[in-house]
Amino acid sequence: MAISGLAKRKMVTVLSIDGGGIRGIIPGTILGFLESKLQYLDGPSARLADYFDIIAGTSTGGLVTTMLTAPNKDNRPMYEAKDINNFYLEQAPKIFPQKSRNNFLTSIQNVVGAMLGPKYDGKYLHTLTTGLLGDLTLKETLTNVIIPTFDVKHLQPVIFSTIDVRPQPYIYRERAILISLKNAKLSDICISTSAAPTYLPAHYFEVKDNQGTTRTFDLVDGGIAANNPTMMAISHINREMLKHDSEPMDATRLLVLSLGTGTAKSEGKYSAAAASKWGLINWMFNSGSTPLIDMFSDASSDMVDIHVSTLFQSLNCKDNYIRIQDDNLSGEESSVDIATEKNLKRLVEIGKALLKKPLSRVNLDTGRYEKSEREGTYEDALVDFSKRLVEGRKLRQNN
């Protein structure tokens, strides 16, 4: 799908999925509902990749993005959205094997181990992704994807974007080399964007072009750069528009669905009184949590939501942007790796309950979500959203 053709479209569609470990079950539940509505309107073969011009995902959101866009042998998406949660329920306990949390000696060993290396060795995730994705590369996704990572060697974000690696007419040889050297295997991208510091090891890989030129990557979790990749997707659209048109993208022509993985804001997880006494170890490890990482990822996600909400509200088109997030997680629900059967099933129920809640929008003054009057539930909003996606696809097909 060529971005250069978006300038002629009435609406450009974006799906964005946050990072959050096992909490990817929450957006997985929402996406299953949305795809079912698309199938009701457009037939059982409908898939999310058919309706979104760009799907962006960070960390666990990057895994979901790949599941929805990687082609199978029939050149259709490898997974239906309804299968995402089954994937998490089956695979998460193997990616994050659970040890006893009640034994004091085991708890001490876990803390010491976390100080000496990542909590999990990542071997199962590596084997799983390479087995599923094989030699598929970034340019083969069924729609444009954006998956951020962070380079620990050069201390800068590395953004893997289908837009950047697909063949382009009339480019210089140097540019062609850069394109080919960023066309990484999807398995390497998934392992990299999921490599959350302290949880999973950083990932090193190389990409070679046909001339024998090699580029190396030393990457960790994309949440370091953009835990909420919504703004990143919008910026990519603007950049491509400016390449092909004289003006940037008109935000009134954007239709954006941004999915969070839940936070523990309402729980009051930490306090200034406690944090004032913390040293390095406490900021990194505190009662089974990682305060510094939690705060950075939540702040990153919220700032993006505030910026994007401001953009759409200032142009009087707030209905073109839906952010679905649950601020009321608590205890084990808010973890990224407590992959017990009980907690995983609880996350499924949280996702289902979220669909029934009134649609909320961020208050630009407080940063908190507030119920939006007369807009119904998230389920109602997604039903309407699915109709707009179907209409947009029909217009593209007719043109």
C-alpha positions, 0 to 999 in steps of 0.5 A, a space after each residue: 500500500 503506497 503512502 504516496 497515494 494517500 493524498 487522494 483519499 478522503 480518510 487515512 486510517 491508523 491503528 496504534 497499540 501500546 507496549 505493556 507485556 502480558 497486558 497486550 491481552 486488553 487491546 487484543 480483546 478490543 481488536 477481536 471485537 472490532 474485527 468481528 464488526 468488520 466481518 459482520 459488515 464486510 464478510 468473514 474474510 475481513 481482516 484489520 490489515 485490510 482497513 488500516 493504512 498504518 498499524 503501529 505497535 510498541 513492544 507487545 503492541 509490536 508483536 500484535 502488529 506483526 500477528 495482524 500483518 505478517 502474511 501466511 502462505 495464502 498472502 493473508 494475515 497470519 492471525 485473526 484478531 480473535 486469535 490474539 488472546 489465545 496466543 497470549 494465554 498459551 504462550 505467555 506462561 512460557 515466555 515469562 515462566 512463573 516461580 514461587 512468589 511466596 517463598 522468602 528465599 526465592 524472592 531474595 534470589 529473584 531480586 539478586 538475579 534481577 540485579 545481575 541480569 535480565 529476569 528471563 532469558 528470552 530463549 523461548 520468545 526467540 524460538 517462537 518468533 523465528 519459528 512463526 515468522 521464518 525469513 519474512 521481512 519488513 517489506 512483506 507486511 500486508 499493510 504499512 507497519 511502524 515498530 519502534 526500538 531503541 539502539 543501546 549502542 548509539 543511544 537513539 531510537 530505531 524505527 522499523 517502518 514498511 514505508 521506509 523499505 518498500 521499493 521507490 522509483 527514482 532513488 539514488 544508489 546510496 538511498 537504495 542501500 539504506 533501504 535494503 539495510 533496514 529491511 530486517 526480518 520480522 522475527 528480529 524486529 519483534 524480539 528487539 521491540 519486546 526486549 524490556 530492560 530488566 525483563 528480557 535481554 537486548 537483541 543483536 542482529 545484522 542485515 546484509 544487502 545484495 552487495 555484501 554491505 552489513 548493518 548491525 543493530 544493538 536493540 532493546 524495547 521500543 517503549 524506551 522511545 515511544 511506548 505509545 506510537 500514535 504520534 510516530 504514525 501520524 508523523 510518518 504520514 506527514 513526512 510522506 505527504 510532504 514528500 509528495 505534496 506541498 502541504 502536510 496531512 490535514 488532520 481532519 482526514 485522519 481516522 485514528 484508533 489508539 489502544 493502551 494496555 492499562 495502567 494503575 493510576 487510580 491505585 496510587 501505586 507509589 508515594 512521594 514519602 516513600 520515593 524520597 527515601 529510594 536509592 538506585 535499587 529501589 527505583 529499579 526494583 520495588 515490591 516486585 515492580 520497576 518504578 522508574 520503568 513504569 513511570 517513564 512508559 506511562 509518562 511517554 504514553 500519556 504525553 502522546 495522548 495529550 498531544 494527539 488529543 490537542 491536535 484533534 480537539 483544536 481542529 474540531 474533529 475529536 470524533 476522528 480520534 479514539 483512545 481506549 485506556 483503562 486507568 484502574 488496574 491494580 495489583 498483579 493486573 498491572 504487571 507486565 509479566 505475571 503470566 499465571 492462568 488466573 491473571 491472564 484470564 483476569 486481563 481478558 475480563 478487564 478487556 471485555 468490561 472496558 468495552 462496556 464502559 462509557 467512552 472517555 477522553 483525556 482532560 487536557 488540564 488534568 491528564 485524567 480520563 473523563 466520561 464523554 457525554 452523549 458518546 455511548 460506550 467504547 463498544 458503541 464507538 467501535 461499532 461506528 468506527 467499523 462502519 467508517 472503516 468499511 466506507 473508507 475501504 469501499 471508496 479506495 476500491 472504487 477509486 
